[in-house]
Amino acid sequence: MQALIFDSVYNPFRGIETYFRIMSGRISKGDRIKFMATGKEYNADEVGASNSSKNHEST
């Protein structure tokens, strides 16, 4: 899988939440994620999807 991080926030109840754009492959809950810059690995505790595409209407 290849992905780009586009945002991360700190949630006082859950810790750090990181938002990715998946470029290729897929991710599932429980998968291991490796950050290439640091070499550290983490578990994907929760996975969701967001659709930010815009619908264009022709006039």
Backbone atoms as SQL, in Angstrom:
CREATE TABLE atoms (id INTEGER PRIMARY KEY, chain TEXT, resi INTEGER, resn TEXT, atom TEXT, x REAL, y REAL, z REAL);
INSERT INTO atoms VALUES
  (1, 'A', 1, 'MET', 'N', 0.835, -1.161, 0.000),
  (2, 'A', 1, 'MET', 'CA', 0.000, 0.000, 0.000),
  (3, 'A', 1, 'MET', 'C', 0.890, 1.237, 0.000),
  (4, 'A', 2, 'GLN', 'N', 0.476, 2.255, -0.719),
  (5, 'A', 2, 'GLN', 'CA', 1.146, 3.552, -0.691),
  (6, 'A', 2, 'GLN', 'C', 0.108, 4.607, -0.355),
  (7, 'A', 3, 'ALA', 'N', 0.468, 5.503, 0.567),
  (8, 'A', 3, 'ALA', 'CA', -0.467, 6.542, 0.990),
  (9, 'A', 3, 'ALA', 'C', 0.288, 7.810, 1.346),
  (10, 'A', 4, 'LEU', 'N', -0.416, 8.927, 1.284),
  (11, 'A', 4, 'LEU', 'CA', 0.134, 10.216, 1.689),
  (12, 'A', 4, 'LEU', 'C', -0.646, 10.722, 2.888),
  (13, 'A', 5, 'ILE', 'N', 0.060, 11.197, 3.895),
  (14, 'A', 5, 'ILE', 'CA', -0.598, 11.793, 5.059),
  (15, 'A', 5, 'ILE', 'C', -0.975, 13.222, 4.689),
  (16, 'A', 6, 'PHE', 'N', -2.257, 13.583, 4.881),
  (17, 'A', 6, 'PHE', 'CA', -2.632, 14.965, 4.596),
  (18, 'A', 6, 'PHE', 'C', -3.058, 15.732, 5.835),
  (19, 'A', 7, 'ASP', 'N', -3.246, 15.053, 6.962),
  (20, 'A', 7, 'ASP', 'CA', -3.583, 15.766, 8.195),
  (21, 'A', 7, 'ASP', 'C', -3.419, 14.816, 9.373),
  (22, 'A', 8, 'SER', 'N', -3.180, 15.381, 10.535),
  (23, 'A', 8, 'SER', 'CA', -3.199, 14.610, 11.775),
  (24, 'A', 8, 'SER', 'C', -3.640, 15.548, 12.886),
  (25, 'A', 9, 'VAL', 'N', -4.372, 14.996, 13.835),
  (26, 'A', 9, 'VAL', 'CA', -4.893, 15.783, 14.957),
  (27, 'A', 9, 'VAL', 'C', -4.719, 14.984, 16.238),
  (28, 'A', 10, 'TYR', 'N', -4.678, 15.689, 17.348),
  (29, 'A', 10, 'TYR', 'CA', -4.598, 15.021, 18.640),
  (30, 'A', 10, 'TYR', 'C', -5.979, 15.016, 19.273),
  (31, 'A', 11, 'ASN', 'N', -6.461, 13.833, 19.602),
  (32, 'A', 11, 'ASN', 'CA', -7.730, 13.657, 20.290),
  (33, 'A', 11, 'ASN', 'C', -7.392, 13.263, 21.725),
  (34, 'A', 12, 'PRO', 'N', -7.816, 14.037, 22.728),
  (35, 'A', 12, 'PRO', 'CA', -7.433, 13.732, 24.111),
  (36, 'A', 12, 'PRO', 'C', -7.939, 12.377, 24.610),
  (37, 'A', 13, 'PHE', 'N', -8.952, 11.819, 23.966),
  (38, 'A', 13, 'PHE', 'CA', -9.492, 10.527, 24.383),
  (39, 'A', 13, 'PHE', 'C', -8.898, 9.362, 23.605),
  (40, 'A', 14, 'ARG', 'N', -8.442, 9.601, 22.374),
  (41, 'A', 14, 'ARG', 'CA', -7.979, 8.516, 21.518),
  (42, 'A', 14, 'ARG', 'C', -6.518, 8.625, 21.124),
  (43, 'A', 15, 'GLY', 'N', -5.907, 9.772, 21.351),
  (44, 'A', 15, 'GLY', 'CA', -4.518, 9.960, 20.940),
  (45, 'A', 15, 'GLY', 'C', -4.441, 10.603, 19.566),
  (46, 'A', 16, 'ILE', 'N', -3.398, 10.299, 18.829),
  (47, 'A', 16, 'ILE', 'CA', -3.193, 10.917, 17.523),
  (48, 'A', 16, 'ILE', 'C', -4.030, 10.206, 16.468),
  (49, 'A', 17, 'GLU', 'N', -4.754, 10.999, 15.677),
  (50, 'A', 17, 'GLU', 'CA', -5.524, 10.491, 14.544),
  (51, 'A', 17, 'GLU', 'C', -4.854, 11.008, 13.283),
  (52, 'A', 18, 'THR', 'N', -4.559, 10.115, 12.364),
  (53, 'A', 18, 'THR', 'CA', -3.861, 10.482, 11.137),
  (54, 'A', 18, 'THR', 'C', -4.764, 10.220, 9.949),
  (55, 'A', 19, 'TYR', 'N', -4.796, 11.173, 9.023),
  (56, 'A', 19, 'TYR', 'CA', -5.627, 11.064, 7.831),
  (57, 'A', 19, 'TYR', 'C', -4.735, 10.855, 6.617),
  (58, 'A', 20, 'PHE', 'N', -5.048, 9.806, 5.835),
  (59, 'A', 20, 'PHE', 'CA', -4.255, 9.405, 4.679),
  (60, 'A', 20, 'PHE', 'C', -5.067, 9.530, 3.400),
  (61, 'A', 21, 'ARG', 'N', -4.366, 9.725, 2.304),
  (62, 'A', 21, 'ARG', 'CA', -4.948, 9.510, 0.983),
  (63, 'A', 21, 'ARG', 'C', -4.272, 8.265, 0.436),
  (64, 'A', 22, 'ILE', 'N', -5.044, 7.223, 0.192),
  (65, 'A', 22, 'ILE', 'CA', -4.503, 5.964, -0.323),
  (66, 'A', 22, 'ILE', 'C', -4.239, 6.140, -1.817),
  (67, 'A', 23, 'MET', 'N', -2.993, 5.963, -2.220),
  (68, 'A', 23, 'MET', 'CA', -2.603, 6.116, -3.620),
  (69, 'A', 23, 'MET', 'C', -2.695, 4.782, -4.364),
  (70, 'A', 24, 'SER', 'N', -2.337, 3.696, -3.693),
  (71, 'A', 24, 'SER', 'CA', -2.461, 2.366, -4.288),
  (72, 'A', 24, 'SER', 'C', -2.611, 1.358, -3.159),
  (73, 'A', 25, 'GLY', 'N', -3.331, 0.292, -3.444),
  (74, 'A', 25, 'GLY', 'CA', -3.564, -0.732, -2.434),
  (75, 'A', 25, 'GLY', 'C', -4.774, -0.411, -1.582),
  (76, 'A', 26, 'ARG', 'N', -4.836, -1.036, -0.420),
  (77, 'A', 26, 'ARG', 'CA', -5.950, -0.812, 0.494),
  (78, 'A', 26, 'ARG', 'C', -5.497, -1.060, 1.914),
  (79, 'A', 27, 'ILE', 'N', -6.309, -0.616, 2.864),
  (80, 'A', 27, 'ILE', 'CA', -5.997, -0.776, 4.276),
  (81, 'A', 27, 'ILE', 'C', -7.233, -1.304, 4.987),
  (82, 'A', 28, 'SER', 'N', -7.016, -2.140, 5.967),
  (83, 'A', 28, 'SER', 'CA', -8.098, -2.702, 6.771),
  (84, 'A', 28, 'SER', 'C', -7.763, -2.545, 8.245),
  (85, 'A', 29, 'LYS', 'N', -8.776, -2.592, 9.065),
  (86, 'A', 29, 'LYS', 'CA', -8.583, -2.513, 10.510),
  (87, 'A', 29, 'LYS', 'C', -7.629, -3.620, 10.953),
  (88, 'A', 30, 'GLY', 'N', -6.659, -3.253, 11.772),
  (89, 'A', 30, 'GLY', 'CA', -5.687, -4.220, 12.274),
  (90, 'A', 30, 'GLY', 'C', -4.416, -4.321, 11.447),
  (91, 'A', 31, 'ASP', 'N', -4.406, -3.728, 10.248),
  (92, 'A', 31, 'ASP', 'CA', -3.193, -3.749, 9.418),
  (93, 'A', 31, 'ASP', 'C', -2.074, -2.965, 10.094),
  (94, 'A', 32, 'ARG', 'N', -0.841, -3.342, 9.796),
  (95, 'A', 32, 'ARG', 'CA', 0.328, -2.605, 10.284),
  (96, 'A', 32, 'ARG', 'C', 0.664, -1.519, 9.266),
  (97, 'A', 33, 'ILE', 'N', 0.956, -0.320, 9.772),
  (98, 'A', 33, 'ILE', 'CA', 1.316, 0.817, 8.932),
  (99, 'A', 33, 'ILE', 'C', 2.740, 1.216, 9.284),
  (100, 'A', 34, 'LYS', 'N', 3.588, 1.323, 8.271),
  (101, 'A', 34, 'LYS', 'CA', 4.973, 1.730, 8.500),
  (102, 'A', 34, 'LYS', 'C', 5.189, 3.122, 7.917),
  (103, 'A', 35, 'PHE', 'N', 5.679, 4.035, 8.752),
  (104, 'A', 35, 'PHE', 'CA', 6.019, 5.379, 8.309),
  (105, 'A', 35, 'PHE', 'C', 7.445, 5.339, 7.777),
  (106, 'A', 36, 'MET', 'N', 7.605, 5.622, 6.497),
  (107, 'A', 36, 'MET', 'CA', 8.904, 5.483, 5.850),
  (108, 'A', 36, 'MET', 'C', 9.929, 6.488, 6.374),
  (109, 'A', 37, 'ALA', 'N', 9.498, 7.679, 6.761),
  (110, 'A', 37, 'ALA', 'CA', 10.434, 8.705, 7.240),
  (111, 'A', 37, 'ALA', 'C', 11.090, 8.315, 8.559),
  (112, 'A', 38, 'THR', 'N', 10.343, 7.620, 9.424),
  (113, 'A', 38, 'THR', 'CA', 10.872, 7.269, 10.746),
  (114, 'A', 38, 'THR', 'C', 11.147, 5.781, 10.903),
  (115, 'A', 39, 'GLY', 'N', 10.523, 4.963, 10.055),
  (116, 'A', 39, 'GLY', 'CA', 10.668, 3.516, 10.172),
  (117, 'A', 39, 'GLY', 'C', 9.781, 2.900, 11.238),
  (118, 'A', 40, 'LYS', 'N', 8.989, 3.707, 11.943),
  (119, 'A', 40, 'LYS', 'CA', 8.118, 3.195, 13.004),
  (120, 'A', 40, 'LYS', 'C', 6.869, 2.556, 12.414),
  (121, 'A', 41, 'GLU', 'N', 6.348, 1.548, 13.124),
  (122, 'A', 41, 'GLU', 'CA', 5.145, 0.850, 12.690),
  (123, 'A', 41, 'GLU', 'C', 4.041, 1.010, 13.721),
  (124, 'A', 42, 'TYR', 'N', 2.815, 1.091, 13.220),
  (125, 'A', 42, 'TYR', 'CA', 1.638, 1.263, 14.067),
  (126, 'A', 42, 'TYR', 'C', 0.520, 0.368, 13.562),
  (127, 'A', 43, 'ASN', 'N', -0.465, 0.102, 14.422),
  (128, 'A', 43, 'ASN', 'CA', -1.662, -0.639, 14.032),
  (129, 'A', 43, 'ASN', 'C', -2.739, 0.324, 13.562),
  (130, 'A', 44, 'ALA', 'N', -3.493, -0.078, 12.547),
  (131, 'A', 44, 'ALA', 'CA', -4.659, 0.693, 12.111),
  (132, 'A', 44, 'ALA', 'C', -5.819, 0.280, 13.016),
  (133, 'A', 45, 'ASP', 'N', -6.048, 1.056, 14.073),
  (134, 'A', 45, 'ASP', 'CA', -7.093, 0.722, 15.043),
  (135, 'A', 45, 'ASP', 'C', -8.492, 0.950, 14.493),
  (136, 'A', 46, 'GLU', 'N', -8.636, 1.925, 13.615),
  (137, 'A', 46, 'GLU', 'CA', -9.938, 2.237, 13.027),
  (138, 'A', 46, 'GLU', 'C', -9.712, 2.729, 11.608),
  (139, 'A', 47, 'VAL', 'N', -10.574, 2.325, 10.683),
  (140, 'A', 47, 'VAL', 'CA', -10.446, 2.725, 9.286),
  (141, 'A', 47, 'VAL', 'C', -11.792, 3.259, 8.817),
  (142, 'A', 48, 'GLY', 'N', -11.765, 4.395, 8.152),
  (143, 'A', 48, 'GLY', 'CA', -12.986, 4.991, 7.609),
  (144, 'A', 48, 'GLY', 'C', -12.702, 5.556, 6.230),
  (145, 'A', 49, 'ALA', 'N', -13.735, 6.065, 5.585),
  (146, 'A', 49, 'ALA', 'CA', -13.584, 6.633, 4.249),
  (147, 'A', 49, 'ALA', 'C', -14.285, 7.973, 4.176),
  (148, 'A', 50, 'SER', 'N', -13.712, 8.852, 3.381),
  (149, 'A', 50, 'SER', 'CA', -14.292, 10.168, 3.146),
  (150, 'A', 50, 'SER', 'C', -14.257, 10.427, 1.656),
  (151, 'A', 51, 'ASN', 'N', -15.356, 10.901, 1.108),
  (152, 'A', 51, 'ASN', 'CA', -15.416, 11.214, -0.312),
  (153, 'A', 51, 'ASN', 'C', -15.491, 12.719, -0.463),
  (154, 'A', 52, 'SER', 'N', -14.434, 13.317, -0.951),
  (155, 'A', 52, 'SER', 'CA', -14.399, 14.765, -1.088),
  (156, 'A', 52, 'SER', 'C', -14.516, 15.218, -2.536),
  (157, 'A', 53, 'SER', 'N', -14.906, 14.316, -3.440),
  (158, 'A', 53, 'SER', 'CA', -15.035, 14.716, -4.842),
  (159, 'A', 53, 'SER', 'C', -16.261, 15.605, -5.011),
  (160, 'A', 54, 'LYS', 'N', -16.140, 16.542, -5.928),
  (161, 'A', 54, 'LYS', 'CA', -17.234, 17.474, -6.185),
  (162, 'A', 54, 'LYS', 'C', -18.012, 17.020, -7.411),
  (163, 'A', 55, 'ASN', 'N', -19.317, 17.179, -7.352),
  (164, 'A', 55, 'ASN', 'CA', -20.160, 16.881, -8.505),
  (165, 'A', 55, 'ASN', 'C', -20.317, 18.155, -9.323),
  (166, 'A', 56, 'HIS', 'N', -19.989, 18.089, -10.609),
  (167, 'A', 56, 'HIS', 'CA', -20.101, 19.251, -11.483),
  (168, 'A', 56, 'HIS', 'C', -21.352, 19.102, -12.337),
  (169, 'A', 57, 'GLU', 'N', -22.148, 20.141, -12.364),
  (170, 'A', 57, 'GLU', 'CA', -23.355, 20.138, -13.179),
  (171, 'A', 57, 'GLU', 'C', -23.105, 20.955, -14.434),
  (172, 'A', 58, 'SER', 'N', -23.526, 20.430, -15.572),
  (173, 'A', 58, 'SER', 'CA', -23.410, 21.205, -16.808),
  (174, 'A', 58, 'SER', 'C', -24.667, 22.048, -16.970),
  (175, 'A', 59, 'THR', 'N', -24.490, 23.268, -17.459),
  (176, 'A', 59, 'THR', 'CA', -25.643, 24.170, -17.622),
  (177, 'A', 59, 'THR', 'C', -25.898, 24.475, -19.065);
